[in-house]
Amino acid sequence: HLCLTMGFQIPTSRRSTNASFLLWSLAHNTSLLYLIHEVVARVPPLENGGKPTPPLLNSVNRYGLAVFLFSNILTGLVNLTVDTLHSSSGKAMVVLSLYLALVCGVALLLESFFNKRKVD
C-alpha cells in the first residue's frame, strides 16, 4: 500500500476500488484478524477445555440476520440524515460510536430478550 501511494502516487480510492484500496483493506483486515487471534489465544481455557466466548459475539452469531438487517437500516438512516461528505472528523467519530453502540446494544438486547423466554 505504501509503495503504491507514496512511490507511484496512486491515491487510495474506495469508489474506484483501485489496487491501493485493495491492499489497504487487506492489510487492515489481516491486522484485525491477527489482533483478535492474539486476544483469544491469551484467554485461559475453561474447566472443560473450551474457550469462553464473549456474550456480544454469541449474540451476533445467534441473531446474525436480525443484527445485519438492523445495521443496514441504521446505515440508510445515517446516510439520509447526516451530510457525511462534509462532516468534521469529530462529528464522524460521534456518529460511528453511536452506530456501533446501537448495533451492539440491539444484539445484546436480542440475546437477553430471547434467553428470558427459554423454558428449561
ZAPA-228054 format. One record per residue (C-alpha): x, y, z; residue number from 1; chain. Coordinates in nm, 3 decimals. Layout:
N
<r x="X" y="Y" z="Z" k="NUM" c="A"/>
...
//
This chain:
120
<r x="0.000" y="0.000" z="0.000" k="1" c="A"/>
<r x="0.274" y="0.243" z="0.097" k="2" c="A"/>
<r x="0.462" y="0.168" z="-0.226" k="3" c="A"/>
<r x="0.154" y="0.246" z="-0.437" k="4" c="A"/>
<r x="0.050" y="0.561" z="-0.252" k="5" c="A"/>
<r x="0.390" y="0.716" z="-0.191" k="6" c="A"/>
<r x="0.603" y="0.566" z="-0.468" k="7" c="A"/>
<r x="0.362" y="0.566" z="-0.761" k="8" c="A"/>
<r x="0.137" y="0.847" z="-0.630" k="9" c="A"/>
<r x="-0.178" y="0.635" z="-0.661" k="10" c="A"/>
<r x="-0.431" y="0.764" z="-0.407" k="11" c="A"/>
<r x="-0.645" y="0.518" z="-0.213" k="12" c="A"/>
<r x="-0.997" y="0.529" z="-0.356" k="13" c="A"/>
<r x="-1.292" y="0.327" z="-0.230" k="14" c="A"/>
<r x="-1.509" y="0.444" z="-0.517" k="15" c="A"/>
<r x="-1.282" y="0.317" z="-0.794" k="16" c="A"/>
<r x="-1.165" y="0.020" z="-0.583" k="17" c="A"/>
<r x="-0.809" y="0.054" z="-0.709" k="18" c="A"/>
<r x="-0.510" y="-0.162" z="-0.613" k="19" c="A"/>
<r x="-0.412" y="0.079" z="-0.337" k="20" c="A"/>
<r x="-0.753" y="0.045" z="-0.170" k="21" c="A"/>
<r x="-0.748" y="-0.333" z="-0.204" k="22" c="A"/>
<r x="-0.404" y="-0.357" z="-0.043" k="23" c="A"/>
<r x="-0.508" y="-0.119" z="0.235" k="24" c="A"/>
<r x="-0.822" y="-0.327" z="0.300" k="25" c="A"/>
<r x="-0.623" y="-0.649" z="0.300" k="26" c="A"/>
<r x="-0.365" y="-0.509" z="0.543" k="27" c="A"/>
<r x="-0.632" y="-0.363" z="0.772" k="28" c="A"/>
<r x="-0.842" y="-0.679" z="0.787" k="29" c="A"/>
<r x="-0.538" y="-0.904" z="0.832" k="30" c="A"/>
<r x="-0.418" y="-0.687" z="1.119" k="31" c="A"/>
<r x="-0.759" y="-0.706" z="1.287" k="32" c="A"/>
<r x="-0.777" y="-1.082" z="1.247" k="33" c="A"/>
<r x="-0.429" y="-1.117" z="1.397" k="34" c="A"/>
<r x="-0.525" y="-0.893" z="1.689" k="35" c="A"/>
<r x="-0.840" y="-1.099" z="1.755" k="36" c="A"/>
<r x="-0.636" y="-1.419" z="1.734" k="37" c="A"/>
<r x="-0.385" y="-1.288" z="1.988" k="38" c="A"/>
<r x="-0.657" y="-1.179" z="2.230" k="39" c="A"/>
<r x="-0.837" y="-1.514" z="2.207" k="40" c="A"/>
<r x="-0.510" y="-1.708" z="2.240" k="41" c="A"/>
<r x="-0.437" y="-1.535" z="2.571" k="42" c="A"/>
<r x="-0.774" y="-1.620" z="2.729" k="43" c="A"/>
<r x="-0.735" y="-1.907" z="2.976" k="44" c="A"/>
<r x="-0.931" y="-2.223" z="2.890" k="45" c="A"/>
<r x="-1.241" y="-2.327" z="3.082" k="46" c="A"/>
<r x="-1.254" y="-2.635" z="3.305" k="47" c="A"/>
<r x="-1.393" y="-2.846" z="3.020" k="48" c="A"/>
<r x="-1.105" y="-2.743" z="2.790" k="49" c="A"/>
<r x="-1.302" y="-2.498" z="2.575" k="50" c="A"/>
<r x="-1.252" y="-2.124" z="2.543" k="51" c="A"/>
<r x="-1.508" y="-1.876" z="2.680" k="52" c="A"/>
<r x="-1.691" y="-1.675" z="2.415" k="53" c="A"/>
<r x="-1.778" y="-1.309" z="2.476" k="54" c="A"/>
<r x="-2.155" y="-1.250" z="2.511" k="55" c="A"/>
<r x="-2.158" y="-0.997" z="2.227" k="56" c="A"/>
<r x="-2.001" y="-1.247" z="1.988" k="57" c="A"/>
<r x="-2.252" y="-1.513" z="2.094" k="58" c="A"/>
<r x="-2.548" y="-1.282" z="2.033" k="59" c="A"/>
<r x="-2.421" y="-1.162" z="1.695" k="60" c="A"/>
<r x="-2.363" y="-1.523" z="1.591" k="61" c="A"/>
<r x="-2.703" y="-1.637" z="1.713" k="62" c="A"/>
<r x="-2.906" y="-1.344" z="1.571" k="63" c="A"/>
<r x="-2.688" y="-1.255" z="1.271" k="64" c="A"/>
<r x="-2.970" y="-1.187" z="1.027" k="65" c="A"/>
<r x="-3.157" y="-0.954" z="1.262" k="66" c="A"/>
<r x="-2.837" y="-0.766" z="1.352" k="67" c="A"/>
<r x="-2.745" y="-0.741" z="0.982" k="68" c="A"/>
<r x="-3.088" y="-0.606" z="0.886" k="69" c="A"/>
<r x="-3.087" y="-0.356" z="1.173" k="70" c="A"/>
<r x="-2.739" y="-0.232" z="1.081" k="71" c="A"/>
<r x="-2.842" y="-0.191" z="0.715" k="72" c="A"/>
<r x="-3.150" y="0.010" z="0.813" k="73" c="A"/>
<r x="-2.939" y="0.218" z="1.051" k="74" c="A"/>
<r x="-2.683" y="0.280" z="0.775" k="75" c="A"/>
<r x="-2.962" y="0.408" z="0.550" k="76" c="A"/>
<r x="-3.091" y="0.637" z="0.824" k="77" c="A"/>
<r x="-2.743" y="0.779" z="0.882" k="78" c="A"/>
<r x="-2.695" y="0.836" z="0.509" k="79" c="A"/>
<r x="-3.030" y="1.016" z="0.483" k="80" c="A"/>
<r x="-2.990" y="1.236" z="0.791" k="81" c="A"/>
<r x="-2.617" y="1.318" z="0.810" k="82" c="A"/>
<r x="-2.416" y="1.501" z="0.545" k="83" c="A"/>
<r x="-2.129" y="1.256" z="0.562" k="84" c="A"/>
<r x="-1.920" y="1.416" z="0.287" k="85" c="A"/>
<r x="-1.895" y="1.749" z="0.468" k="86" c="A"/>
<r x="-1.884" y="1.628" z="0.830" k="87" c="A"/>
<r x="-1.590" y="1.703" z="1.055" k="88" c="A"/>
<r x="-1.376" y="1.424" z="1.199" k="89" c="A"/>
<r x="-1.526" y="1.478" z="1.544" k="90" c="A"/>
<r x="-1.882" y="1.452" z="1.415" k="91" c="A"/>
<r x="-1.790" y="1.141" z="1.217" k="92" c="A"/>
<r x="-1.645" y="0.976" z="1.528" k="93" c="A"/>
<r x="-1.958" y="1.056" z="1.727" k="94" c="A"/>
<r x="-2.180" y="0.909" z="1.454" k="95" c="A"/>
<r x="-1.964" y="0.596" z="1.426" k="96" c="A"/>
<r x="-1.955" y="0.549" z="1.803" k="97" c="A"/>
<r x="-2.333" y="0.583" z="1.832" k="98" c="A"/>
<r x="-2.380" y="0.348" z="1.535" k="99" c="A"/>
<r x="-2.155" y="0.085" z="1.692" k="100" c="A"/>
<r x="-2.319" y="0.121" z="2.033" k="101" c="A"/>
<r x="-2.668" y="0.084" z="1.883" k="102" c="A"/>
<r x="-2.581" y="-0.224" z="1.677" k="103" c="A"/>
<r x="-2.405" y="-0.392" z="1.971" k="104" c="A"/>
<r x="-2.688" y="-0.292" z="2.204" k="105" c="A"/>
<r x="-2.953" y="-0.441" z="1.976" k="106" c="A"/>
<r x="-2.755" y="-0.765" z="1.953" k="107" c="A"/>
<r x="-2.730" y="-0.787" z="2.332" k="108" c="A"/>
<r x="-3.099" y="-0.695" z="2.375" k="109" c="A"/>
<r x="-3.199" y="-0.974" z="2.138" k="110" c="A"/>
<r x="-2.989" y="-1.217" z="2.340" k="111" c="A"/>
<r x="-3.137" y="-1.110" z="2.672" k="112" c="A"/>
<r x="-3.494" y="-1.099" z="2.540" k="113" c="A"/>
<r x="-3.486" y="-1.446" z="2.388" k="114" c="A"/>
<r x="-3.290" y="-1.600" z="2.677" k="115" c="A"/>
<r x="-3.563" y="-1.486" z="2.921" k="116" c="A"/>
<r x="-3.824" y="-1.662" z="2.715" k="117" c="A"/>
<r x="-3.646" y="-2.001" z="2.721" k="118" c="A"/>
<r x="-3.825" y="-2.274" z="2.911" k="119" c="A"/>
<r x="-3.595" y="-2.527" z="3.076" k="120" c="A"/>
//
